[in-house]
Amino acid sequence: MKIKTKDVEYVAKLARLSLTDKEKEQYAGQLNAILEHMDELNKLDTSGVPPTSHAIEIKNVLREDKMEKSDAADEVIANAPQREERFFKVKKVIE
């Protein structure tokens, strides 16, 4: 597929861009170079290549999510600017 200046003008109009004739020719050339490269890639045999979503394997590095007993509640509440018993005291936000 060959991109023509007319195609660049159409897309520029849709994007509400005003381009000079030189820019239209430049963009048409750049888009054609991209499409030519894609044609080269399409010629490659990729039948034995599995689909991938990342270039390298990604592993979950997080620990297992499990419940543990914690006695830190008193330490956390001690840092509250205002508290009432074992709870944070905040301003009312619902009227």
Contacts in CASP RR format, 6 or more apart in sequence:
PFRMAT RR
TARGET T0000
AUTHOR 0000-0000-0000
METHOD contacts of the structure
MODEL  1
MKIKTKDVEYVAKLARLSLTDKEKEQYAGQLNAILEHMDELNKLDTSGVP
PTSHAIEIKNVLREDKMEKSDAADEVIANAPQREERFFKVKKVIE
1 35 0 8 1.000
2 32 0 8 1.000
2 35 0 8 1.000
3 28 0 8 1.000
3 29 0 8 1.000
3 31 0 8 1.000
3 32 0 8 1.000
3 35 0 8 1.000
4 28 0 8 1.000
5 21 0 8 1.000
5 24 0 8 1.000
5 25 0 8 1.000
5 28 0 8 1.000
7 28 0 8 1.000
8 19 0 8 1.000
8 24 0 8 1.000
8 27 0 8 1.000
8 28 0 8 1.000
8 31 0 8 1.000
9 19 0 8 1.000
9 24 0 8 1.000
12 18 0 8 1.000
12 19 0 8 1.000
12 24 0 8 1.000
19 27 0 8 1.000
73 86 0 8 1.000
74 86 0 8 1.000
77 83 0 8 1.000
77 86 0 8 1.000
77 87 0 8 1.000
77 88 0 8 1.000
80 88 0 8 1.000
80 89 0 8 1.000
82 88 0 8 1.000
82 89 0 8 1.000
82 90 0 8 1.000
83 89 0 8 1.000
END
